[in-house]
Amino acid sequence: MAETINKTTLASKIAASTDLSQAKVSAVLDALFDEVSTAVAAGDKVSIPGFFSAERTATAARTGRNPQTGAEIKIAAGHRVKLTAGSKLKAAVK
């Protein structure tokens, strides 16, 4: 089974392959995630060529069903995040 890599593991692996401490790498990752989150929340598209792009998309209001009762419910319009893999990431997976 494939290994699950969380933020701590990622920071540790990056620190091992660079001259940076794990704490500094973790701080850089925190800043990266904060900037991506802020930009996408503001409606901007974030693109790291070859790896991924992230953007906010709108979802329309719709009618759904309560699975327990079968009653119709109104689902409000909202936003979702669309992530698209880039060419380098897709090639690495092949």
N, C-alpha and C positions, 0 to 999 in steps of 0.2 A: 504494500500500500504506500502511496505517496506521502511524503512528510508534509505536515502543516506548518507553514512558516508564518509566525505572527510578528508583530513589530519588534519585540525584544530579540527574537531569533535573527531577524533581518539586520538589526543594528549590530548584533554580535558578528554576523558574517561579514558585513561591510567593514567593521572595525578590524577584523582579522586580515582583511585584504588591503587595508590602507594603513597609514601611520596615525590615524585618529583614534581617540579613546572611544569606548562604547557610549559614554555619556555625551560626547560631542556629536557623534553620529545620531544618537537618539534625539538630541536637540534639533539637528538639521531635519530629520524626518518629521518631527513635530511641526516645525516651521513649514515644511513642504505641504503636509496634510492640511494645516490651517489655511495656507494660501489657496490651495486647490478648493477647499470647502467654501471659503469666502467668495472666490471668483465664480464658482458654479452657482452658489446661492444668489449672487447678484445677476445671474443670467448670462454670464460670460462663458465662452467655450475655452477649455483648457486643453492644449494639444502639445504632447511631447512626441515629436515626429519619430515614427518607427516603433513606438511602444504603445501609446494609447491616446485617446481623446475622451474628454468628459464634458457633457453639457446638460443643462436643465431642459426638460421637455414638459409641455403642458398636457394634462389629461382632462378629457371632457367629463362633465357630470353624467352619471348613468344610473340606471335602476338595477339593483341586485336582489338577491334573495337571502333571507336568513336561513342557513342550512338546518337549523333545529326546528323552526316552525314553518318554513316555506313562505313566510310573509314577504311581500316586496318591501325593499328599503331603498332610500335615496342615498347614493354615494356622491359626495360633493366633488366638484372639480378640484384638481390639485396639480402637483408637480412631481416628476420623477427624475432620476439621474440616468442618462444614457451613457454607457461606457462602450467604446469601440476599440478593439485591439488593433495595433499598428502592424506594419509589414514585418518588422524584426521580431516582434512577439509571436506573430503567427508562424513565422519560419522556425522559430525556436521550438515550437510545439510539435511541428511535423516530424 
